[in-house]
Amino acid sequence: MQGIKKNDKRLIRSWSMYDWANSAYNLVITSTIFPAYYTAITQSEEHGDVVTFFGFKVINTALSNFTLAIAYLLMALALPFISSYADVQGRRKPIMMFFTYFGAASCMGLFFFRIETLEISIILFAMAAMGYIGGVLFNNSYLPEIATADQQDRVSAQGFAYGYVGCVLLQLLCLVFILSPETFGITDPTFGPRLSFLLVGVWWAAFATIPFRALPNNQRSPIRASKGIFRTVVIEFRIVLRKIGKLERIKRFLPAYFFYAAGVQTVMIVAAAFGAKELHMESSKLIVTILLIQLVAIFGALLMSKLSERYGNIKILIFVITVWIGICVSAFFVKSETAFYTLACVVGLVMGGIQSLSRSTYSKFLPQNTKDTTSYFSFYDVTEKLAIVMGLFAFALIEQVTHNIRYSALALSIFFIIGIALLFRILRFNKLMTT
């Protein structure tokens, strides 16, 4: 990493293009077209919303949520060691490329998703998530290396803004095939959504080449162990873990992030399924709603970045999480499409801000000029993934038991309340450090 110039506008734009590339997965596969298509083809008059998966009877949305939870759990267990290996061997960019193309290829495979291929398609769905998770970790780890601490809020917000713009553009392209299939002579109603999954993979892989060309690889760690690479990786992991244990702000921030991230990420994943089940909204309306969220999120990310300059990251995070609590409670009472659209606008406003600020806040808490950014950021990403596992399992379990998705949405407010309480610990610590 020698010779890298921080705050280089060209390098930052190239780095931001990874958000542009992979956000297509997050929007189309996680939030809009895939959930709508999946819900539609797994519903039947005979079996309702129950599907058979390798012989087991499961509620369709519970199955998809359990699947994502398992994918996130597997990656959460593996990422600390993968990131340590990347730092030790100087292979951050090659591993980032592997996860990117692995995820993109899995999305392309979903082109063949029909009810008859449910089992293999669910597996591909999990593989795509794992590719996305791995790529995000390594992309995040570049933030403290390309931007100084005073610029990281802005650069993080720029990355998310690029992501929201990019995914909206691809979504609009996909909607052309979904909403106007006759224009292209398409008679199969499943073709448009399945083509969208293919386009996500192509988009993701193609635009990722821009940051891959510009971002430098990391240098090998000076830690060398004669007893093999596995021992070396374990040593690296333990060293970073001990360093994190001595960083009081990170020790206080990660537990808070764990709880509020569980709420945020789960809401983003289940929003479309909620609208389809509770309000019986058409797929096209749901997709437009999620598009609206992405557009508002661009403004939200930039706005929260500006506010953090004046009031500080933690205070703005507390404010944003308070709004999230209101969202969860409101979702329990939403009855009309108009109310759902209004709630979606509020979600968009705080979604971009909380994601961008969380990434830059953690980056600011890292030791300046650290060389182990991948390993450090693995703890951030593992915290988020474990939070998603807990959030999705809780959401799916409550729905499976109560058969009412509204109770699941209301329960998410508990995660946000705990997150706020833990963030106040950081404010108290900061106050003690300045007195």
N, C-alpha and C positions, 0 to 999 in steps of 0.2 A: 504493500500500500504506500510505499515511499513515492513522493512526488505528487500526490493527489492534492489538488487545490480546493480548499473549502469555499463554499458560496459561489462556485463557478456556475453561472446561469445555464450554460449549455449542458453541463453534466447533470444539473438538477432537473432540467427538462427531460433529458434522456431517462433518468431515474424515475421520474413521474410517469413516463410512458408504460412502466410495468403495471402501475395501477390502472392505466387506460386499458391495457391488454387483459389483465386477469379479472377486472371488475365485470366483464361480460359474463363470466361464469357465475359470479355472485348474484347478478341480477336475473339472468335468464334461467339458470339451473336452480339456484337456491330459492329465489323469491317470486318469480312470475310464471313464465311459460311452462317450465317443468312441473311445478306444483299444480297448476291449473290442469294441464294435460294428464298428469298422474291421477289426480282426483277424479277427473272425468272418466278415464278408462277403467278405473278400479271400482266404480260404482255400478251396481246392477239392480234391477227390480227384484231378482231372486234372492240375492245375498246382501243387498244394501251396501254398506261401506266396509264390509268384511271381505278380506281376500285370503287365499290359501298360499302360504309361502313355505315351500319345502315341507308340506303336510300340516303346517300349523295355521290355525285360524287367527287372524290379527286384523284389527281396525286399520284401514288403509293409511290414514295420517299417522297413526301410532307407529306403523311399520317404517315409514320414511323417517320419522323422528328418531326411532331406535337405531336405524341404520346410520344416520349421521352421527348420533352419539357414539356408536361403536367406532366409526372411522376417526372421530376426533380423539377418542380415548387411546386408540392404537398410536396415533401420531404424537399425542401428548407423552406417552411412555417412551417413544423412540427419539423425539426431537433433541433432547439434551445430549444424547450420545452422537446423533448425526451431526449436530452443530459443533460439538467438541472435535469430532473427526475432521470436519471441514476446517476448523481453526488449526488443528495440529498439522494436517497435510497440505494446507493452502489450497483447498479445493472448494471454496465457497461457491464460485460462479458455476463450475461444472455440475455441482449437486443442485443448485438452483435451476439450471437448465434441465436436468433430469426430471425434477418434480414438475416443472412447467409442461414439458412435452408428454409426460405420463398423464397429467391431468387433462391436457388438451386432447390426447388420443382417446381417453375414456369418454369425454364429451362426444367426440365423433362417433364412438360406438353406440351411443344412445339413439342414433338415427334409426336403429333397428328395433327400438322399444315399442312393443305391442303387448297386450295382455298375455299373449301366449309366451312371451319371453320375459315375464315378470322377474323371475329369479335372477337371471344373468344381468338384466337391466338394473336391478337394485344393487348388484355387486359393482357394476360400472359406475353407478351413482355414488357409491362409497369411494371408489378409486379416484373419481374426479375430485371429490372433496379432499382426499389425502394429497393429491397433487397440488391443489390450491393452497392447502395449509402449509406444505413444505415451501412452496415458492414465496409465500408472504413472509415467512420467517426470515429468509435470506435477504429479501428486498428491504425489510424493516431494518436489518442490521447495518445497512449502508447509511442510514440517516445521520448518526453522529459523526460519520466520516466525511460526508459531503457538505455538512452545514455546521456552522458554529452554534453554540447554545442559544444565542440571542436570535438566531434565524430559524431555529428548528420548528417552532410553532407555524411559522409562515410556510416553510418548505413542506412540512407534513400536510398542512391544509391544501397546498398546491397539488400534492400527490393525490389526495382524495378528490379534489375538484376535477383533475384530469380523469380519474376513474369514473366519476359520475357522468361526465360528458361522454366519454368513450362508450360506456355501457348503454347510455340512452340512444346513441346513434345506432348501435347494433340492434338494440331492441326495436327501434323504428323500422329498420330494414326487415327484421323478422316479422313484424306486424303486417307488412305489405303482403307477405306470402300467406299469413294466417287469416287476415280479414278480407283479402281480395284474391282468393285462389283461382277464381274463374278467369282473371286477367292473364294467368299463365297456363290456362288449360288444366289446372289441377282439380281432379274430381275426388281424390281420397282426402277426407277431412283430417286425417292424422298426418298427412304429409307436411303441412306447414310447420306444426310444432316440431316434428322430427328433423326437418331441415334446419330449424333454428338451433337444435342441439349440435348439429354438424357445423354450422356457421360459427358457433361459440368456440369450438375447438380450433377451427382455422384462424379465427380472429386472435385468439389467445396466443397461439403459436407464432403467428406472423408478426404481430406488433411487439412481442417480447424480444424479437431480434434487435430492436432499437436499443434498449438498455443493455442487452448482452454485448453489443458491439462497444458501448461506451464505458460501462462500469469495469473497473480493474478487478483482478482477482486478488485475494488476500495472500500474504506471505505465510510460509510455514511457521508454526510455533517453534520457539527455541527449545521447547521441552522435547527431549528425545529419550526414549526408553529402549534399552537393548532387549527387553523381554517381549517385544512385539507391539503392534499398533493398538491392540485392544487395551493393554495396560497403559499405554500412553494416553489414550482417549479418556480412560477412567481418571488418570492423574489430572488431566486438563479440566475435566468436569468438576473434580473436587476442589481444585484451585479456585475456579470461578465461583463455586458455591460458597467457599469460605469468604471470598471477597464480597459477595452479595450480603453475607451475614454481618459484615462490618459496615454496610451502607444503611444507616438508619431510615432514611427517607424511602428507599426501595423496600425495605422490610415492612414499612407501614403502608406503602402504596399498593403492593401486589395483593394483599388480602382484600383491600377495598376494591381493587380492579376485578378480582375474582368474582365478587358478588354482583357488582353492577353490570359487568360484562355478561354474566349469565342471563340477566334480564334483557339487555340490549340485543344480543345476538339471537336469542330465542324469539323475541318479537319479530325481528327481521326475517327469520326463517319461516315462521308460521302465519305471517300476516295474510298471505293470499288464501291459505287453507281456512283461516278464520272467516274471511269474507265469503268464501264459497259455501261453507257449511251453515253459518249462522244467518247470513243475509241472502243466501241463494243468488249471489251476484254472478252474472255471466263472466266467462273467462276474459272476454275483451275488456269489460269494465274493470276487472281486477288488474289486468295488465296496465291499463291506463292509470289506475290508482298508484301502482308501484312506480310507474314512470314519473308521476307527479312527485312522489316522495324523493326520487333521485334528483329531480330538478331543484326542488326546494333545498335538498341537502347540500348542493353546491354553494348556495348562499349561506346556509347554516355553518358550514365548515369555515368559510372565510370570515363570517361574522364573529364566531367564537374565538378565532385566532386574534382578531382585533380586540375583543373584550378582554382576552387573557393578558394582553399587553398592559392594560390599565388596571385590572383587578387581580391578576394572578391566576395561574392555571387551576389551583385547587378550589378557589372560591367559585370559579365559573363551572367547574365540574359539579360542585355541590348544587348549584342552581339548576344545571341541566338535568341532573338526576332527579331533582324534585319534580321537574316537569314530566319525567318518565313515570314517576309514581302516579301522577294524575292521568297519564295515558292508560296505564293498566286498569285503574279503577273505572275510567270512562268506558273502556272496551267492554266491561261487564254489562253496561247499560245500553250500549249502542243498538239501535233497532232499525235505523233507516240508512239508506245509501248516502244521503246528504251528510249525516253525522259521521259516517265512515270516512267520507272524503275529507271532512274537516279534521278528523283525527289523524288522517294520513298526512296532511300538511304539517301538523304539529310534530309528528314522528320524523318527517323529513328534516325539519328545522333543527331538531336536537340530535338526529342520527349522525349527520356529518360532523357536527361539532364535537360530540363525545368520542367518536372514533379518532378524529384528528388530534384532539387535545390529549387523549390517553397515550397515543404513540409518542408525541413530542414530550409530554411530561416525564415518561419513563426515560426517554433519551437524555433529557436534561439532568436526571438524577444519576446517570452513569459517570464514572470518573472521566475527566477530560483526557482526550488523546489515548484512550484505552485501545489495545490491539485485539482484544477478544470480543469484539462487538457481536459476532454471531452467537457465541456461547452465552453472552449476557442476554441477548434478545430471545434466546431459546426459552429462558425462564418467563419472559413476558408472554411469549406465544403459548407456552405450555399452560400458563395460568389461564389465558383466554380459552384454550381448547378444553381444559378440565371444567371451566365454568360453563361452556356450551354443553358439555356432556351432562353436567348436573342439571342445567336448565331444560334441556331437551328431555332427559329422563323424567324429570319432575312433571313437565308439561304433558308428556305422553302418558305417564302413569296416572295422573289425575283424570285425563280424558278417558283412559281405558277403564278406570274404576267408576267414574261418575257418568260417562257417556255425555258429558257436557263440556265443550271446549271453553266456555265462558269462565268456568271455575279455574281452569288452567291459566287463563290470561290474568285473572285477578290475583292468583297466587304469586305471579312474577313480581308483584309490588314488594313482596317480602325481601327479595334479593336486593332491590334498590334501597330499601330502608336500611338494611345492614351495611350496604356500600357507603351510604352517606355518613352513618355513624363512624365508620372506620376512617373516612376522609377527614373528619373533624380531628382525629388523632394527629394527622399530619399538620393541620393548622396550629394545634397546640404545641407540637414539636418545633415548628418554625418560629412561633412566638417565643419559646424558651431560648432558642438559639440566637435570637436578636436582642434579648434582654440581658 
